[in-house]
Amino acid sequence: MNDLTTLAAGAKAWPFEQARLLLERVQKRPKDVVIFETGYGPSGLPHIGTFGEVVRTSMVRHAFCVLTDGKIATKIICVSDDMDGMRKLPENVPNHDMLRDYMQRPLTDVPDPFGTHASFAHHNNARLCAFLDSFGFEYEFKSATELYKSGAFDATLLKALAVYDELMAIMLPTLGEERRQTYSPFLPISPKSGRVLYVPMKRIDAAAGTITFDDEDGEEITQPVTGGRAKMQWKPDFGMRWAALGVDFEMFGKDHQPNQGIYARICKALGAEPPVNYVYEMFLDQHGEKISKTKGNGISVEQWLAYAAPESLSLYNFQKPRTAKKLYFDVIPKAVDEYLAYVESYHGQNLAEQLENPAWHIHAGAPPKDLTPISFALLMNLVSASNAETKDLLWAFIAKYAPGTTPATHPFLDKLCGYAIRYFEDFIKPTKRFRAASDKEHAAFEDLIARLDALPADTTDGEAIQNEVYAVGKEHGFEPLRDWFKALYEVLFGVESGPRFGQFAAIFGVRETSTLLRKGLAGELFKVA
């Protein structure tokens, strides 16, 4: 074992904890390729939950590869449940009149309302793959329809038919009395209408591999369960898929947890060992309510990426996955600066510390260097103070503060400038609440102006400037001292708090900061508000 593998065996980060559980499973049941699975419902477009599941699974996979020194092959499969029947018309798609004739048909049989793909499922599957590819995820896409029709599930479906009574014994106690009367783990596809039928089985013949049921017009039909002529109800399908595909690891949201035992029992009844599962908590909107695709609350991946880099979203998914977290626009700046802080600290850490650093997991063990000398919060203050509407103006300040730093040398910082301008305009500017300085604050502002004016105009030592700011606050009797900084931010920026003021002044320029302070005293900023 090398040093990395040895340290990975004791690393506390949750991906390593899951990787060790998975290794225990594989050591008991050796196999050539360890399978990580994620699932996708193609009735809608990929969303932030899809991203979270794949990025977290990718982190566990990488941790497992490090733990095993790459000696065990792995792959992630992303399965689209595209053989499900379309139960309702999606609100966010066109051509509802056309779709109405295809209710309860498998999603791969429903025409694409956008007119670009072979079916509605093909359209959404293509969007899913493009979505995952845009983040550079490594995965193998699998269509449930193709798995059913190609015969990949046939052996497991025949096994399910052979243990039909056992499956029913697992499922029936979980159902209401009325549903029990008509329930079957198999959903036949009508040979006449092509619809997915929710009908009871009249007979099953395990030896022949057939089921008998009444079609929609009342005619008794006998047909095989194989070859895509039937699919399984979603709970039995979960366990069947684990067994058929040899899944070793799958994570899912807390809403699946009540059914986790059912999935596992189905899988065992089909002769396979259930995979290692990791249950994560759900995201909440700004009101503390669960994010829902149908409600459209919370924030989408596209919305997040309009204001921040994808790495910050990866960090947000890495942090405390078993704790319910608010996922709304106000969490973005903190996530960005935390990401930057983790990347910066990584390069000064020893190997054991690096394995606990989120940046290691976000970047598969190779975090970048020298992303930016300026935080996201400072950039937004710079936007506020300079009224910047373009990145060029921000770069003019950055170039003075950090000579040699350009969009070409620091492309991440260049993107960050664009994000800061957009975020400020959309979320900070509309909520600004400037105020006038009190008499006490007025005297302190005058003192700070004098001190800044006494510094060389080209001063870029943020710590030295911060010391002057501290000294003013103490000499003018601000207790606690944070009231002094609160006054600075409320008068100058219309917000209650912000990053280190000395660092801001170093970037903005000491003379420019003096001018800003004078405008604050004169009420010019207050009048603008």
For each residue, the residues with C-beta under 8 A, 3 or more apart:
1: 5 6 9 69
2: 5 6 69
3: 6 7 351
4: 7 8 66 69 351 355
5: 1 2 8 9 66 67 68 69
6: 1 2 3 9 10
7: 3 4 10 11 351 352 355
8: 4 5 11 16 19 63 66 67 355
9: 1 5 6 20 67
10: 6 7
11: 7 8 16 63 352 355 356
12: 16 17 356
13: 16 17 63 355 356 358 361
14: 17 18 321 322
15: 18 19 56 59 60 62 63 361
16: 8 11 12 13 19 20 63 67 355
17: 12 13 14 20 21
18: 14 15 21 22 60 63 249 276 278
19: 8 15 16 22 23 60 63 64 66 67
20: 9 16 17 23 24 67
21: 17 18 24 25 276
22: 18 19 25 26 34 60 64 248 249 276
23: 19 20 26 27 64 67 68
24: 20 21 27 28
25: 21 22 28 29 248 273 275 276
26: 22 23 29 30 31 34 72 248
27: 23 24 30
28: 24 25
29: 25 26 273
30: 26 27
31: 26 34 246 248
32: 73
33: 73 74 75
34: 22 26 31 64 72 73 74 75 248 249
35: 74 75 77 245 246 247 248 249 275
36: 57 60 61 74 75 76 77 247 248 249 250
37: 76 77 78 79 241 242 245 247 249 250 275
38: 50 53 54 57 76 77 78 79 139 250 251
39: 53 78 79 80 81 250 252
40: 46 50 78 79 80 81 128
41: 44 80 81 84
42: 80 81 82 107 120 121 124 125 128
43: 84 86 87 90 107 124
44: 41 47 90 92 124 293
45: 92 124 127
46: 40 50 51 124 127 128 131 132 301
47: 44 50 51 293 300 301
48: 51 52 283 291 298 299 300 301 304 313 327
49: 52 53 253 283 291
50: 38 40 46 47 53 54 128 131
51: 46 47 48 54 55 131 135 301 313 317
52: 48 49 55 56 280 283 317
53: 38 39 49 50 56 57 251 252
54: 38 50 51 57 58 76 78 132 135 137 139
55: 51 52 58 59 135 137 313 314 317 318
56: 15 52 53 59 60 251 278 280 317 318 321
57: 36 38 53 54 60 61 76 249 250 251
58: 54 55 61 62 76 137 138 364
59: 15 55 56 62 63 318 361 362
60: 15 18 19 22 36 56 57 63 64 249 251 278
61: 36 57 58 64 65 74 76 249
62: 15 58 59 65 66 361 364 365
63: 8 11 13 15 16 18 19 59 60 66 67 361
64: 19 22 23 34 60 61 67 68 72 74
65: 61 62 68 70 72 74
66: 4 5 8 19 62 63 69 70 365
67: 5 8 9 16 19 20 23 63 64
68: 5 23 64 65 71 72
69: 1 2 4 5 66
70: 65 66
71: 68
72: 26 34 64 65 68
73: 32 33 34
74: 33 34 35 36 61 64 65
75: 33 34 35 36 138 139 140
76: 36 37 38 54 57 58 61 137 138 139 140
77: 35 36 37 38 139 140 141 142 245 247
78: 37 38 39 40 54 128 132 139 140 141 142
79: 37 38 39 40 142 143 144 147 241 245
80: 39 40 41 42 121 124 125 128 141 142 143 144
81: 39 40 41 42 84 144 234 237
82: 42 106 107 108 121 124 125 143 144 145
83: 106 107 108 144 145 148 196 228 231
84: 41 43 81 87 106 107 144 196 231 234
85: 103 104 105 106 107 187 195 196
86: 43 89 99 102 103 104 105 106 107 110 120
87: 43 84 103 104
88:
89: 86 93 96 99 100 103
90: 43 44 93
91: 294
92: 44 45
93: 89 90 96 99 113 114 120
94: 113 114
95: 98 99 113
96: 89 93 99 100 113
97: 100
98: 95 101 102 111 113
99: 86 89 93 95 96 102 103 110 111 113 120
100: 89 96 97 103
101: 98
102: 86 98 99 105 109 110 111
103: 85 86 87 89 99 100 195
104: 85 86 87 195 196 197
105: 85 86 102 109 110 193 194 195 196
106: 82 83 84 85 86 109 110 121 145 189 194 196 231
107: 42 43 82 83 84 85 86 110 119 120 121 124 145
108: 82 83 118 119 121 122 143 145
109: 102 105 106 119 194
110: 86 99 102 105 106 107 119 120 121
111: 98 99 102 119 120
112: 115 116 117 118 119 120 122 123
113: 93 94 95 96 98 99 120 123
114: 93 94 117 123
115: 112
116: 112 123
117: 112 114 120 122 123 126
118: 108 112 122
119: 107 108 109 110 111 112 122 123
120: 42 86 93 99 107 110 111 112 113 117 123 124
121: 42 80 82 106 107 108 110 124 125 143 145
122: 108 112 117 118 119 125 126
123: 112 113 114 116 117 119 120 126 127
124: 42 43 44 45 46 80 82 107 120 121 127 128
125: 42 80 82 121 122 128 129 141 143
126: 117 122 123 129 130
127: 45 46 123 124 130 131
128: 40 42 46 50 78 80 124 125 131 132 141
129: 125 126 132 133 141
130: 126 127 133 134
131: 46 50 51 127 128 134 135 301
132: 46 54 78 128 129 135 137 139
133: 129 130 136 137
134: 130 131
135: 51 54 55 131 132 310
136: 133
137: 54 55 58 76 132 133
138: 58 75 76
139: 38 54 75 76 77 78 132
140: 75 76 77 78
141: 77 78 80 125 128 129
142: 77 78 79 80 146 147 245
143: 79 80 82 108 121 125 146 147
144: 79 80 81 82 83 84 147 148 231 241
145: 82 83 106 107 108 121 148 149 228
146: 142 143 149 150 152
147: 79 142 143 144 150 152 153 244
148: 83 144 145 152 153 227 228 231
149: 145 146 227 228
150: 146 147
151: 154 226 227
152: 146 147 148 244
153: 147 148 156 157 226 240 241 244
154: 151 157 158 226 227
155: 158 159 244
156: 153 159 160 240 243 244 270
157: 153 154 160 161 209 225 226 230 232 240
158: 154 155 161 162 206 209 225 226
159: 155 156 162 163 243 270 271
160: 156 157 163 164 167 185 186 225 232 236 240 270
161: 157 158 164 186 204 205 206 209 211 225
162: 158 159 206
163: 159 160 166 167 269 270
164: 160 161 167 168 185 204 206
165: 168 169
166: 163 169 170 269
167: 160 163 164 170 171 185 236 266 269
168: 164 165 171 172 183 185
169: 165 166 172 173
170: 166 167 173 174 262 265 266 269
171: 167 168 174 175 183 185 233 235 236 262
172: 168 169 175 180 183
173: 169 170
174: 170 171 235 262
175: 171 172 179 180 183
176: 179 180
177: 180 181
178: 181 182
179: 175 176 182 183
180: 172 175 176 177 183
181: 177 178 200
182: 178 179 198 199 200
183: 168 171 172 175 179 180 200 233
184: 187 199 200 201 211 213 233
185: 160 164 167 168 171 232 233 236
186: 160 161 201 211 225 230 231 232 233
187: 85 184 196 197 198 230 231 232 233
188: 197 199 211 213 221 223 229 230
189: 106 194 195 196 197 228 229 230 231
190: 193 194 195 197 215 216 221
191: 215 221 223 229
192: 215 216 217
193: 105 190 215 216
194: 105 106 109 189 190
195: 85 103 104 105 189 190 216
196: 83 84 85 104 105 106 187 189 231
197: 104 187 188 189 190 213 215 216
198: 182 187
199: 182 184 188 213 214
200: 181 182 183 184 213
201: 184 186 204 211 212 213
202: 212 213 214 220
203: 211 212 222
204: 161 164 201 210 211 212
205: 161 208 209 210 211 212 222
206: 158 161 162 164 209
207:
208: 205
209: 157 158 161 205 206 224 225 226
210: 204 205 222 223 224 225
211: 161 184 186 188 201 203 204 205 222 223 224 225 230
212: 201 202 203 204 205 220 221 222
213: 184 188 197 199 200 201 202 220 221
214: 199 202 218 219 220 221
215: 190 191 192 193 197 218 219 220 221
216: 190 192 193 195 197
217: 192
218: 214 215
219: 214 215
220: 202 212 213 214 215
221: 188 190 191 212 213 214 215
222: 203 205 210 211 212
223: 188 191 210 211 229 230
224: 209 210 211 227 229 230
225: 157 158 160 161 186 209 210 211 229 230
226: 151 153 154 157 158 209 229 230
227: 148 149 151 154 224
228: 83 145 148 149 189 231
229: 188 189 191 223 224 225 226
230: 157 186 187 188 189 211 223 224 225 226
231: 83 84 106 144 148 186 187 189 196 228 237
232: 157 160 185 186 187 236 237 240
233: 171 183 184 185 186 187 236 237
234: 81 84 237 238
235: 171 174 238 239 259 262 263 266
236: 160 167 171 185 232 233 239 240 266
237: 81 231 232 233 234 240 241
238: 234 235 241 242 259 262 263 266
239: 235 236 242 243 262 263 264 265 266 267 268 269 270 274
240: 153 156 157 160 232 236 237 243 244 266 267 270
241: 37 79 144 153 237 238 244 245 247
242: 37 238 239 245 247 250 263 267 272 274 275
243: 156 159 239 240 246 266 267 270 271 272
244: 147 152 153 155 156 240 241 270
245: 35 37 77 79 142 241 242
246: 31 35 243 272
247: 35 36 37 77 241 242 250 275
248: 22 25 26 31 34 35 36 275 276
249: 18 22 34 35 36 37 57 60 61 275 276 277 278
250: 36 37 38 39 57 242 247 275 276 277
251: 38 53 56 57 60 277 278 279 280
252: 39 53 256 257 260 277 279 280
253: 49 256 279 280 281 282
254: 257 279 280 281 282
255: 258 282
256: 252 253 259 260 263 279
257: 252 254 260 279
258: 255
259: 235 238 256 262 263
260: 252 256 257 263 264 277 279
261: 264 265
262: 170 171 174 235 238 239 259 265 266
263: 235 238 239 242 256 259 260 266 267 274
264: 239 260 261 267 268 274
265: 170 239 261 262 268 269
266: 167 170 235 236 238 239 240 243 262 263 269 270
267: 239 240 242 243 263 264 270 272 273 274
268: 239 264 265 271 272 273 274
269: 163 166 167 170 239 265 266
270: 156 159 160 163 239 240 243 244 266 267
271: 159 243 268
272: 242 243 246 267 268
273: 25 29 267 268
274: 239 242 263 264 267 268 277
275: 25 35 37 242 247 248 249 250
276: 18 21 22 25 248 249 250
277: 249 250 251 252 260 274
278: 18 56 60 249 251 321
279: 251 252 253 254 256 257 260 322
280: 52 56 251 252 253 254 321 322
281: 253 254 321 322 323 324 325
282: 253 254 255 290 291 324
283: 48 49 52 290 291 298 324 325 326 327
284: 287 288 289 290 291 298 324 325 326 327
285: 288 289 290 291 297 298 326 327 328
286: 326 328 330
287: 284 297
288: 284 285 326
289: 284 285 295 297
290: 282 283 284 285
291: 48 49 282 283 284 285 295 297 298 327
292: 295 296 297 298
293: 44 47 296
294: 91
295: 289 291 292
296: 292 293
297: 285 287 289 291 292
298: 48 283 284 285 291 292 327 328
299: 48 303 304 327 328 329
300: 47 48 303 304
301: 46 47 48 51 131 304 305 313
302: 305 306
303: 299 300 306 307 329
304: 48 299 300 301 307 308 312 313 332
305: 301 302 308 309 310 313
306: 302 303 419 422
307: 303 304 329 332 419 422 423 426
308: 304 305 312 313 332 333 335 336 376 419 423
309: 305 312 313 336 339 412 415 416 419
310: 135 305 313 314
311: 314 315 339 362 363
312: 304 308 309 315 316 332 335 336 338 339
313: 48 51 55 301 304 305 308 309 310 316 317 335
314: 55 310 311 317 318 362
315: 311 312 318 319 335 338 339 342 358 362
316: 312 313 319 325 327 331 335
317: 51 52 55 56 313 314 321
318: 55 56 59 314 315 321 358 361 362
319: 315 316 325 358
320: 323 325
321: 14 56 278 280 281 317 318
322: 14 279 280 281
323: 281 320
324: 281 282 283 284
325: 281 283 284 316 319 320 331
326: 283 284 285 286 288 331
327: 48 283 284 285 291 298 299 316 331
328: 285 286 298 299 331
329: 299 303 307 332 426 427
330: 286 333 427
331: 316 325 326 327 328 334 335
332: 304 307 308 312 329 335 336 423
333: 308 330 336 337 376 377 380 423
334: 331 337 338
335: 308 312 313 315 316 331 332 338 339
336: 308 309 312 332 333 339 340 376 416 419
337: 333 334 340 341 375 376 377
338: 312 315 334 335 341 342
339: 309 311 312 315 335 336 342 343 358 359 362
340: 336 337 343 344 371 372 375 376
341: 337 338 344 345
342: 315 338 339 345 346 357 358 359 367
343: 339 340 346 347 359 367 368 371
344: 340 341 347 348 371
345: 341 342 348 349 357 359
346: 342 343 349 354 357 359 360 367
347: 343 344 367 369
348: 344 345
349: 345 346 353 354 357
350: 353 354
351: 3 4 7 354 355
352: 7 11 355 356
353: 349 350 356 357
354: 346 349 350 351 357 360
355: 4 7 8 11 13 16 351 352 360
356: 11 12 13 352 353 360
357: 342 345 346 349 353 354 360 361 367
358: 13 315 318 319 339 342 361 362
359: 339 342 343 345 346 362 363 367
360: 346 354 355 356 357 363 365 367
361: 13 15 59 62 63 318 357 358 364
362: 59 311 314 315 318 339 358 359 367
363: 311 359 360 366 367 368
364: 58 62 361
365: 62 66 360
366: 363
367: 342 343 346 347 357 359 360 362 363
368: 343 363 371 412
369: 347
370: 410
371: 340 343 344 368 410 412 413
372: 340 375 410 412 413 416
373: 401 402 405 413
374: 378 379 382 398 401 402 413 416 507
375: 337 340 372 378 379 499 503
376: 308 333 336 337 340 379 380 416 419 420
377: 333 337 380 381 498 499
378: 374 375 381 382 499 500 503 504 507
379: 374 375 376 382 383 394 416 417 420
380: 333 376 377 383 384 420 423 424 428
381: 377 378 384 385 493 498 499 504 508
382: 374 378 379 385 386 388 394 397 420 504 507 508
383: 379 380 386 387 388 394 420 421 424
384: 380 381 387 424 428 429 432 493 494
385: 381 382 492 493 504 508 512 513 516
386: 382 383 393 394 397 508 512
387: 383 384
388: 382 383 391 393 394 421
389: 393 421
390: 393 394 421
391: 388 394 395 407 414 417 418 421
392: 395 396
393: 386 388 389 390 396 397
394: 379 382 383 386 388 390 391 397 398 417 420 421
395: 391 392 398 399 406 407 414 417
396: 392 393 399 400
397: 382 386 393 394 400 401 507 508 509
398: 374 394 395 401 402 405 413 417 507
399: 395 396 402 403 405 406
400: 396 397 403 458 460 509
401: 373 374 397 398 405 460 506 507
402: 373 374 398 399 405 460
403: 399 400
404: 409
405: 373 398 399 401 402 409 410 413
406: 395 399 409 410
407: 391 395 410 411 413 414
408: 411
409: 404 405 406
410: 370 371 372 405 406 407 413 414
411: 407 408 414 415
412: 309 368 371 372 415 416
413: 371 372 373 374 398 405 407 410 416 417
414: 391 395 407 410 411 417 418
415: 309 411 412 418 419
416: 309 336 372 374 376 379 412 413 419 420
417: 379 391 394 395 398 413 414 420 421
418: 391 414 415 421 422
419: 306 307 308 309 336 376 415 416 422 423
420: 376 379 380 382 383 394 416 417 423 424
421: 383 388 389 390 391 394 417 418 424 425
422: 306 307 418 419 425 426
423: 307 308 332 333 380 419 420 426 427 428
424: 380 383 384 420 421 427 428 429
425: 421 422 428 429
426: 307 329 422 423 429 430
427: 329 330 423 424 430 431
428: 380 384 423 424 425 431 432 495
429: 384 424 425 426 432
430: 426 427
431: 427 428 495
432: 384 428 429 493 494 495 529
433: 490 494 495 529
434: 490 491 493 494 525 526 528 529
435: 490 491 526
436: 491 523 526
437: 441 442 445 487 491 520 521
438: 441 442 487
439: 442 443
440: 443 444 476 477
441: 437 438 444 445 487 491
442: 437 438 439 445 446 521
443: 439 440 446 447 476
444: 440 441 447 448 472 473 476 478 484 487
445: 437 441 442 448 449 491 517 520 521
446: 442 443 449 450 521
447: 443 444 450 451 472 475 476
448: 444 445 451 452 468 469 472 517
449: 445 446 452 453 514 517 518
450: 446 447 453 454
451: 447 448 454 455 468 471 472
452: 448 449 455 465 468 505 510 511 513 514 517
453: 449 450 510 511 514
454: 450 451
455: 451 452 459 464 465 468 510
456: 459 510
457: 509 510 511
458: 400
459: 455 456 464 465 506 510
460: 400 401 402 506 507
461: 464 465 506
462: 465 466 500 502 503 504 505 506 507
463: 466 467 502
464: 455 459 461 467 468 502
465: 452 455 459 461 462 468 469 501 502 503 505 506 510
466: 462 463 469 470 500 501 502 503
467: 463 464 470 471 502
468: 448 451 452 455 464 465 471 472 502
469: 448 465 466 472 473 484 485 488 501 502 505
470: 466 467 473 474 481
471: 451 467 468 474 475
472: 444 447 448 451 468 469 475 476 484
473: 444 469 470 476 478 481 484 485
474: 470 471 477 478 481
475: 447 471 472
476: 440 443 444 447 472 473 484
477: 440 474
478: 444 473 474 481 483 484 487
479: 483
480: 483
481: 470 473 474 478 484 485
482: 485 486
483: 478 479 480 486 487
484: 444 469 472 473 476 478 481 487 488
485: 469 473 481 482 488 489 497 501
486: 482 483 489 490 496 497
487: 437 438 441 444 478 483 484 490 491
488: 469 484 485 491 492 501
489: 485 486 492 493 495 496 497 498 501
490: 433 434 435 486 487 493 494 495 496
491: 434 435 436 437 441 445 487 488 520 525 526
492: 385 488 489 516 517 520 525
493: 381 384 385 432 434 489 490 498
494: 384 432 433 434 490 525 529
495: 428 431 432 433 489 490 498
496: 486 489 490
497: 485 486 489
498: 377 381 489 493 495 501 504
499: 375 377 378 381 503 504
500: 378 462 466 503 504
501: 465 466 469 485 488 489 498 504 505
502: 462 463 464 465 466 467 468 469 505 506
503: 375 378 462 465 466 499 500 506 507
504: 378 381 382 385 462 498 499 500 501 507 508 513
505: 452 462 465 469 501 502 508 509 510 513
506: 401 459 460 461 462 465 502 503 510
507: 374 378 382 397 398 401 460 462 503 504
508: 381 382 385 386 397 504 505 512 513 516
509: 397 400 457 505 512 513
510: 452 453 455 456 457 459 465 505 506 513 514
511: 452 453 457 514 515
512: 385 386 508 509 515 516
513: 385 452 504 505 508 509 510 516 517
514: 449 452 453 510 511 517 518
515: 511 512 518 519
516: 385 492 508 512 513 519 520 525
517: 445 448 449 452 492 513 514 520 521
518: 449 514 515 521 522
519: 515 516 522 524 525
520: 437 445 491 492 516 517 523 524 525 526
521: 437 442 445 446 517 518
522: 518 519
523: 436 520 526 527
524: 519 520 527 528
525: 434 491 492 494 516 519 520 528 529
526: 434 435 436 491 520 523 529
527: 523 524
528: 434 524 525
529: 432 433 434 494 525 526
